[in-house]
C-alpha cells in the first residue's frame, strides 16, 4: 500500500486565502481557554507524534498489521504514554476527525457561501477524505463500533466537527437562511449523528465516488422527506 495514501486533502489555495468575510467569520474550534502552557504544548506534541506515526504505519502495513507496540517503538514513546492519550488504536479516529475539521474550519473562515453550501462542502470533504483513506478507516471505524464503550466515546470522537457544524448553523440563523428558535447545538447533534450513521453504512458498502449522496443527505437534513408543494 502506498505510504502516502493517508494524507490531508485540504491544501489551501491562493484563492482560498483571499476569501474574506470579516463580518461573520467561522472560527476554528479550540479546546479550553487561555494560552497553552509549556507542559500542555509538550503533551500535544507527543499526542501528535503518536498519531502521525500510527497513520504512517497503517499506510505502510495496513491497520491490522500494526500493533500498539509498533506505534510506540516508532514514535519513541512508552506504552504507558500511548495509553495516556489513546485507549486503543481505534481511538485515533478522533484525531483523524479533528485534523480534517481543523483544515475545514480554516478553509471556511471568511467563506461567503450560504450555510447550506458550507454544510455541503463539509460533508463532501469528509467523503473525499474517507475515499482516500478507506482501507485504513474502514477497519478503524469497524474496530471503534465494536467497542463496548462505543456509545460513550462517540460524542468525544465527533466533538470538533459538532462544534464546527454548530457555528455554521448559528451563522445561517443570523443570516435568516435557517429557521430560528432551534438550538444550534441541538441541530448540530442531529446533523452529526445522522452523518455518523451514514459513515457506518458507508463502511459496509462502496462509498459513492461523487457528491450525489452528500447532496441528498444535506437535502434531507434541511428539507426533510415531505413532498414540497408546487
Phi and psi in degrees as GROMACS dihedral restraints (atoms count N, CA, C in turn):
[ dihedral_restraints ]
;  ai    aj    ak    al  type     phi  dphi    fc
    3     4     5     6     1   -64.1    20    10
    4     5     6     7     1   125.4    20    10
    6     7     8     9     1   -65.7    20    10
    7     8     9    10     1   -14.6    20    10
    9    10    11    12     1   -92.8    20    10
   10    11    12    13     1     6.2    20    10
   12    13    14    15     1   -64.4    20    10
   13    14    15    16     1   -31.7    20    10
   15    16    17    18     1   -91.5    20    10
   16    17    18    19     1    97.4    20    10
   18    19    20    21     1  -145.8    20    10
   19    20    21    22     1   159.7    20    10
   21    22    23    24     1   -76.0    20    10
   22    23    24    25     1   138.9    20    10
   24    25    26    27     1  -102.2    20    10
   25    26    27    28     1     8.6    20    10
   27    28    29    30     1  -123.7    20    10
   28    29    30    31     1    60.4    20    10
   30    31    32    33     1   -79.3    20    10
   31    32    33    34     1   124.8    20    10
   33    34    35    36     1   -73.8    20    10
   34    35    36    37     1   131.0    20    10
   36    37    38    39     1   -89.0    20    10
   37    38    39    40     1   169.0    20    10
   39    40    41    42     1   -61.1    20    10
   40    41    42    43     1   -33.9    20    10
   42    43    44    45     1   -65.4    20    10
   43    44    45    46     1   -41.6    20    10
   45    46    47    48     1   -59.5    20    10
   46    47    48    49     1   -40.8    20    10
   48    49    50    51     1   -68.0    20    10
   49    50    51    52     1   -23.5    20    10
   51    52    53    54     1   -90.7    20    10
   52    53    54    55     1    -9.0    20    10
   54    55    56    57     1   -75.5    20    10
   55    56    57    58     1   118.9    20    10
   57    58    59    60     1  -133.9    20    10
   58    59    60    61     1   142.6    20    10
   60    61    62    63     1  -150.5    20    10
   61    62    63    64     1    81.1    20    10
   63    64    65    66     1   -68.3    20    10
   64    65    66    67     1   -12.7    20    10
   66    67    68    69     1   -71.4    20    10
   67    68    69    70     1   -37.8    20    10
   69    70    71    72     1  -141.3    20    10
   70    71    72    73     1    64.6    20    10
   72    73    74    75     1   -69.8    20    10
   73    74    75    76     1   147.7    20    10
   75    76    77    78     1   -93.7    20    10
   76    77    78    79     1   116.6    20    10
   78    79    80    81     1   -87.0    20    10
   79    80    81    82     1   148.8    20    10
   81    82    83    84     1   -67.0    20    10
   82    83    84    85     1   127.9    20    10
   84    85    86    87     1   -62.8    20    10
   85    86    87    88     1   135.8    20    10
   87    88    89    90     1  -129.8    20    10
   88    89    90    91     1   150.6    20    10
   90    91    92    93     1   -92.8    20    10
   91    92    93    94     1   134.9    20    10
   93    94    95    96     1    71.2    20    10
   94    95    96    97     1  -171.3    20    10
   96    97    98    99     1  -140.7    20    10
   97    98    99   100     1   167.2    20    10
   99   100   101   102     1    82.1    20    10
  100   101   102   103     1   169.5    20    10
  102   103   104   105     1   -72.2    20    10
  103   104   105   106     1   138.9    20    10
  105   106   107   108     1   -68.5    20    10
  106   107   108   109     1   144.2    20    10
  108   109   110   111     1   -83.3    20    10
  109   110   111   112     1   167.1    20    10
  111   112   113   114     1   -60.2    20    10
  112   113   114   115     1   -39.2    20    10
  114   115   116   117     1   -64.6    20    10
  115   116   117   118     1   -43.5    20    10
  117   118   119   120     1   -67.4    20    10
  118   119   120   121     1   -35.6    20    10
  120   121   122   123     1   -65.4    20    10
  121   122   123   124     1   -41.2    20    10
  123   124   125   126     1   -64.2    20    10
  124   125   126   127     1   -41.8    20    10
  126   127   128   129     1   -62.2    20    10
  127   128   129   130     1   -41.2    20    10
  129   130   131   132     1   -67.0    20    10
  130   131   132   133     1   -39.9    20    10
  132   133   134   135     1   -62.7    20    10
  133   134   135   136     1   -40.0    20    10
  135   136   137   138     1   -64.7    20    10
  136   137   138   139     1   -45.0    20    10
  138   139   140   141     1   -60.6    20    10
  139   140   141   142     1   -42.7    20    10
  141   142   143   144     1   -64.5    20    10
  142   143   144   145     1   -39.8    20    10
  144   145   146   147     1   -64.8    20    10
  145   146   147   148     1   -40.8    20    10
  147   148   149   150     1   -62.5    20    10
  148   149   150   151     1   -45.7    20    10
  150   151   152   153     1   -62.8    20    10
  151   152   153   154     1   -51.1    20    10
  153   154   155   156     1   -65.5    20    10
  154   155   156   157     1   -36.3    20    10
  156   157   158   159     1   -64.3    20    10
  157   158   159   160     1   -45.4    20    10
  159   160   161   162     1   -61.5    20    10
  160   161   162   163     1   -46.2    20    10
  162   163   164   165     1   -65.6    20    10
  163   164   165   166     1   -35.0    20    10
  165   166   167   168     1   -65.9    20    10
  166   167   168   169     1   -42.1    20    10
  168   169   170   171     1   -67.2    20    10
  169   170   171   172     1   -38.5    20    10
  171   172   173   174     1   -60.7    20    10
  172   173   174   175     1   -40.6    20    10
  174   175   176   177     1   -64.6    20    10
  175   176   177   178     1   -36.2    20    10
  177   178   179   180     1   -80.7    20    10
  178   179   180   181     1   -39.0    20    10
  180   181   182   183     1  -120.8    20    10
  181   182   183   184     1    -1.6    20    10
  183   184   185   186     1    84.3    20    10
  184   185   186   187     1   155.6    20    10
  186   187   188   189     1   -62.0    20    10
  187   188   189   190     1   -46.1    20    10
  189   190   191   192     1   -71.9    20    10
  190   191   192   193     1   -19.6    20    10
  192   193   194   195     1   -86.3    20    10
  193   194   195   196     1     3.7    20    10
  195   196   197   198     1  -120.6    20    10
  196   197   198   199     1   129.0    20    10
  198   199   200   201     1  -101.4    20    10
  199   200   201   202     1   165.8    20    10
  201   202   203   204     1   -61.5    20    10
  202   203   204   205     1   -35.7    20    10
  204   205   206   207     1   -61.2    20    10
  205   206   207   208     1   -40.3    20    10
  207   208   209   210     1   -61.2    20    10
  208   209   210   211     1   -44.4    20    10
  210   211   212   213     1   -62.5    20    10
  211   212   213   214     1   -46.1    20    10
  213   214   215   216     1   -63.3    20    10
  214   215   216   217     1   -43.1    20    10
  216   217   218   219     1   -63.1    20    10
  217   218   219   220     1   -44.5    20    10
  219   220   221   222     1   -75.0    20    10
  220   221   222   223     1   -28.0    20    10
  222   223   224   225     1   -88.5    20    10
  223   224   225   226     1    -5.9    20    10
  225   226   227   228     1    60.0    20    10
  226   227   228   229     1    47.0    20    10
  228   229   230   231     1  -131.2    20    10
  229   230   231   232     1   158.4    20    10
  231   232   233   234     1   -79.2    20    10
  232   233   234   235     1   157.2    20    10
  234   235   236   237     1   -60.0    20    10
  235   236   237   238     1   -35.2    20    10
  237   238   239   240     1   -61.8    20    10
  238   239   240   241     1   -34.4    20    10
  240   241   242   243     1   -68.8    20    10
  241   242   243   244     1   -40.8    20    10
  243   244   245   246     1   -57.1    20    10
  244   245   246   247     1   -50.3    20    10
  246   247   248   249     1   -71.8    20    10
  247   248   249   250     1   -15.9    20    10
  249   250   251   252     1   -66.8    20    10
  250   251   252   253     1   -31.0    20    10
  252   253   254   255     1  -102.2    20    10
  253   254   255   256     1   -35.7    20    10
  255   256   257   258     1  -134.5    20    10
  256   257   258   259     1   134.8    20    10
  258   259   260   261     1   -71.6    20    10
  259   260   261   262     1   -29.2    20    10
  261   262   263   264     1  -169.2    20    10
  262   263   264   265     1  -176.1    20    10
  264   265   266   267     1   -64.2    20    10
  265   266   267   268     1   -38.4    20    10
  267   268   269   270     1   -63.1    20    10
  268   269   270   271     1   -25.4    20    10
  270   271   272   273     1   -66.0    20    10
  271   272   273   274     1   -14.8    20    10
  273   274   275   276     1   -65.8    20    10
  274   275   276   277     1   -15.6    20    10
  276   277   278   279     1   -59.3    20    10
  277   278   279   280     1   -34.8    20    10
  279   280   281   282     1   -61.7    20    10
  280   281   282   283     1   -43.3    20    10
  282   283   284   285     1   -69.6    20    10
  283   284   285   286     1   -31.2    20    10
  285   286   287   288     1   -63.2    20    10
  286   287   288   289     1   -47.7    20    10
  288   289   290   291     1   -60.7    20    10
  289   290   291   292     1   -42.0    20    10
  291   292   293   294     1   -63.0    20    10
  292   293   294   295     1   -39.6    20    10
  294   295   296   297     1   -63.4    20    10
  295   296   297   298     1   -45.8    20    10
  297   298   299   300     1   -67.3    20    10
  298   299   300   301     1   -41.9    20    10
  300   301   302   303     1   -62.9    20    10
  301   302   303   304     1   -41.4    20    10
  303   304   305   306     1   -59.8    20    10
  304   305   306   307     1   -46.1    20    10
  306   307   308   309     1   -63.5    20    10
  307   308   309   310     1   -39.4    20    10
  309   310   311   312     1   -69.8    20    10
  310   311   312   313     1   -38.6    20    10
  312   313   314   315     1   -61.3    20    10
  313   314   315   316     1   -39.7    20    10
  315   316   317   318     1   -66.8    20    10
  316   317   318   319     1   -38.5    20    10
  318   319   320   321     1   -70.1    20    10
  319   320   321   322     1   -34.8    20    10
  321   322   323   324     1   -81.7    20    10
  322   323   324   325     1   -15.1    20    10
  324   325   326   327     1   -61.9    20    10
  325   326   327   328     1   115.9    20    10
  327   328   329   330     1    84.5    20    10
  328   329   330   331     1     3.4    20    10
  330   331   332   333     1   -67.7    20    10
  331   332   333   334     1   132.7    20    10
  333   334   335   336     1   -95.0    20    10
  334   335   336   337     1     2.2    20    10
  336   337   338   339     1   -71.8    20    10
  337   338   339   340     1   169.8    20    10
  339   340   341   342     1   -73.5    20    10
  340   341   342   343     1   168.6    20    10
  342   343   344   345     1   -60.4    20    10
  343   344   345   346     1   -39.7    20    10
  345   346   347   348     1   -62.2    20    10
  346   347   348   349     1   -44.0    20    10
  348   349   350   351     1   -63.4    20    10
  349   350   351   352     1   -37.7    20    10
  351   352   353   354     1   -69.7    20    10
  352   353   354   355     1   -38.0    20    10
  354   355   356   357     1   -66.9    20    10
  355   356   357   358     1   -38.0    20    10
  357   358   359   360     1   -63.9    20    10
  358   359   360   361     1   -44.1    20    10
  360   361   362   363     1   -60.9    20    10
  361   362   363   364     1   -42.1    20    10
  363   364   365   366     1   -61.7    20    10
  364   365   366   367     1   -50.9    20    10
  366   367   368   369     1   -68.0    20    10
  367   368   369   370     1   -40.3    20    10
  369   370   371   372     1   -62.5    20    10
  370   371   372   373     1   -38.2    20    10
  372   373   374   375     1   -67.8    20    10
  373   374   375   376     1   -39.3    20    10
  375   376   377   378     1   -67.1    20    10
  376   377   378   379     1   -37.9    20    10
  378   379   380   381     1   -63.0    20    10
  379   380   381   382     1   -41.8    20    10
  381   382   383   384     1   -62.4    20    10
  382   383   384   385     1   -44.0    20    10
  384   385   386   387     1   -63.8    20    10
  385   386   387   388     1   -37.8    20    10
  387   388   389   390     1   -63.3    20    10
  388   389   390   391     1   -45.6    20    10
  390   391   392   393     1   -60.6    20    10
  391   392   393   394     1   -44.1    20    10
  393   394   395   396     1   -66.2    20    10
  394   395   396   397     1   -30.0    20    10
  396   397   398   399     1  -114.6    20    10
  397   398   399   400     1    18.0    20    10
  399   400   401   402     1   -53.2    20    10
  400   401   402   403     1   -44.9    20    10
  402   403   404   405     1   -56.1    20    10
  403   404   405   406     1   -36.3    20    10
  405   406   407   408     1   -86.3    20    10
  406   407   408   409     1   -45.6    20    10
  408   409   410   411     1   -66.1    20    10
  409   410   411   412     1   -33.1    20    10
  411   412   413   414     1   -60.3    20    10
  412   413   414   415     1   -44.8    20    10
  414   415   416   417     1   -74.6    20    10
  415   416   417   418     1   -35.9    20    10
  417   418   419   420     1   -64.4    20    10
  418   419   420   421     1   -43.9    20    10
  420   421   422   423     1   -66.8    20    10
  421   422   423   424     1   -41.0    20    10
  423   424   425   426     1   -62.3    20    10
  424   425   426   427     1   -40.6    20    10
  426   427   428   429     1   -62.0    20    10
  427   428   429   430     1   -41.2    20    10
  429   430   431   432     1   -66.1    20    10
  430   431   432   433     1   -44.8    20    10
  432   433   434   435     1   -64.3    20    10
  433   434   435   436     1   -33.2    20    10
  435   436   437   438     1   -76.4    20    10
  436   437   438   439     1    -6.8    20    10
  438   439   440   441     1   -72.5    20    10
  439   440   441   442     1   140.2    20    10
  441   442   443   444     1   -61.5    20    10
  442   443   444   445     1   -26.7    20    10
  444   445   446   447     1   -95.7    20    10
  445   446   447   448     1    17.5    20    10
  447   448   449   450     1   -56.1    20    10
  448   449   450   451     1   -47.9    20    10
  450   451   452   453     1   -63.0    20    10
  451   452   453   454     1   -38.6    20    10
  453   454   455   456     1   -68.9    20    10
  454   455   456   457     1   -30.7    20    10
  456   457   458   459     1   -91.0    20    10
  457   458   459   460     1   -14.9    20    10
  459   460   461   462     1   -60.4    20    10
  460   461   462   463     1   -40.9    20    10
  462   463   464   465     1   -63.0    20    10
  463   464   465   466     1   -41.1    20    10
  465   466   467   468     1   -66.6    20    10
  466   467   468   469     1   -39.4    20    10
  468   469   470   471     1   -61.7    20    10
  469   470   471   472     1   -36.7    20    10
  471   472   473   474     1   -98.8    20    10
  472   473   474   475     1    10.9    20    10
  474   475   476   477     1   -59.3    20    10
  475   476   477   478     1   -46.1    20    10
  477   478   479   480     1   -68.8    20    10
  478   479   480   481     1   -42.0    20    10
  480   481   482   483     1   -69.4    20    10
  481   482   483   484     1   -34.6    20    10
  483   484   485   486     1   -64.0    20    10
  484   485   486   487     1   -38.5    20    10
  486   487   488   489     1   -64.6    20    10
  487   488   489   490     1   -39.4    20    10
  489   490   491   492     1   -68.4    20    10
  490   491   492   493     1   -42.7    20    10
  492   493   494   495     1   -64.3    20    10
  493   494   495   496     1   -37.6    20    10
  495   496   497   498     1   -57.5    20    10
  496   497   498   499     1   -44.1    20    10
  498   499   500   501     1   -66.8    20    10
  499   500   501   502     1   -37.8    20    10
  501   502   503   504     1   -63.9    20    10
  502   503   504   505     1   -44.5    20    10
  504   505   506   507     1   -64.6    20    10
  505   506   507   508     1   -44.2    20    10
  507   508   509   510     1   -60.9    20    10
  508   509   510   511     1   -41.5    20    10
  510   511   512   513     1   -66.0    20    10
  511   512   513   514     1   -40.8    20    10
  513   514   515   516     1   -63.0    20    10
  514   515   516   517     1   -35.7    20    10
  516   517   518   519     1   -68.2    20    10
  517   518   519   520     1   -40.9    20    10
  519   520   521   522     1   -64.0    20    10
  520   521   522   523     1   -33.3    20    10
  522   523   524   525     1   -83.0    20    10
  523   524   525   526     1    -6.8    20    10
  525   526   527   528     1    81.3    20    10
  526   527   528   529     1    13.8    20    10
  528   529   530   531     1   -83.9    20    10
  529   530   531   532     1   -29.4    20    10
  531   532   533   534     1  -120.9    20    10
  532   533   534   535     1   155.2    20    10
  534   535   536   537     1   -61.3    20    10
  535   536   537   538     1   137.4    20    10
  537   538   539   540     1   -86.6    20    10
  538   539   540   541     1   173.0    20    10
  540   541   542   543     1    85.4    20    10
  541   542   543   544     1    -2.0    20    10
  543   544   545   546     1  -113.4    20    10
  544   545   546   547     1   129.8    20    10
  546   547   548   549     1   -60.7    20    10
  547   548   549   550     1   125.6    20    10
  549   550   551   552     1   -58.2    20    10
  550   551   552   553     1   -36.3    20    10
  552   553   554   555     1   -65.6    20    10
  553   554   555   556     1   -42.4    20    10
  555   556   557   558     1   -66.8    20    10
  556   557   558   559     1   -41.6    20    10
  558   559   560   561     1   -61.3    20    10
  559   560   561   562     1   -41.1    20    10
  561   562   563   564     1   -63.0    20    10
  562   563   564   565     1   -44.2    20    10
  564   565   566   567     1   -59.4    20    10
  565   566   567   568     1   -42.6    20    10
  567   568   569   570     1   -62.7    20    10
  568   569   570   571     1   -45.3    20    10
  570   571   572   573     1   -66.3    20    10
  571   572   573   574     1   -49.8    20    10
  573   574   575   576     1   -67.4    20    10
  574   575   576   577     1   -36.1    20    10
  576   577   578   579     1   -62.8    20    10
  577   578   579   580     1   -41.8    20    10
  579   580   581   582     1   -63.1    20    10
  580   581   582   583     1   -44.6    20    10
  582   583   584   585     1   -63.5    20    10
  583   584   585   586     1   -37.1    20    10
  585   586   587   588     1   -64.9    20    10
  586   587   588   589     1   -40.6    20    10
  588   589   590   591     1   -64.1    20    10
  589   590   591   592     1   -38.3    20    10
  591   592   593   594     1   -68.2    20    10
  592   593   594   595     1   -37.1    20    10
  594   595   596   597     1   -61.4    20    10
  595   596   597   598     1   -40.0    20    10
  597   598   599   600     1   -64.7    20    10
  598   599   600   601     1   -36.3    20    10
  600   601   602   603     1   -68.3    20    10
  601   602   603   604     1   -43.5    20    10
  603   604   605   606     1   -59.1    20    10
  604   605   606   607     1   -26.5    20    10
  606   607   608   609     1   -66.4    20    10
  607   608   609   610     1   -20.7    20    10
  609   610   611   612     1  -103.5    20    10
  610   611   612   613     1    -7.6    20    10
  612   613   614   615     1  -131.0    20    10
  613   614   615   616     1   176.5    20    10
  615   616   617   618     1   -74.8    20    10
  616   617   618   619     1   126.5    20    10
  618   619   620   621     1   -66.9    20    10
  619   620   621   622     1   133.2    20    10
  621   622   623   624     1   -53.9    20    10
  622   623   624   625     1   138.0    20    10
  624   625   626   627     1   -92.4    20    10
  625   626   627   628     1    15.4    20    10
  627   628   629   630     1  -141.3    20    10
  628   629   630   631     1  -175.4    20    10
  630   631   632   633     1   -92.5    20    10
  631   632   633   634     1     8.3    20    10
  633   634   635   636     1   -61.4    20    10
  634   635   636   637     1   -42.0    20    10
  636   637   638   639     1   -65.3    20    10
  637   638   639   640     1   -41.3    20    10
  639   640   641   642     1   -60.9    20    10
  640   641   642   643     1   -41.7    20    10
  642   643   644   645     1   -63.4    20    10
  643   644   645   646     1   -40.9    20    10
  645   646   647   648     1   -66.0    20    10
  646   647   648   649     1   -39.6    20    10
  648   649   650   651     1   -63.1    20    10
  649   650   651   652     1   -44.9    20    10
  651   652   653   654     1   -64.6    20    10
  652   653   654   655     1   -38.6    20    10
  654   655   656   657     1   -61.4    20    10
  655   656   657   658     1   -45.1    20    10
  657   658   659   660     1   -65.0    20    10
  658   659   660   661     1   -41.5    20    10
  660   661   662   663     1   -60.3    20    10
  661   662   663   664     1   -45.5    20    10
  663   664   665   666     1   -88.3    20    10
  664   665   666   667     1   -30.3    20    10
  666   667   668   669     1  -117.6    20    10
  667   668   669   670     1   -11.8    20    10
  669   670   671   672     1    72.6    20    10
  670   671   672   673     1  -169.7    20    10
  672   673   674   675     1  -100.5    20    10
  673   674   675   676     1    -9.0    20    10
  675   676   677   678     1   -64.5    20    10
  676   677   678   679     1   135.1    20    10
  678   679   680   681     1   -65.6    20    10
  679   680   681   682     1   132.0    20    10
  681   682   683   684     1   -76.7    20    10
  682   683   684   685     1   142.8    20    10
  684   685   686   687     1   -73.0    20    10
  685   686   687   688     1   144.4    20    10
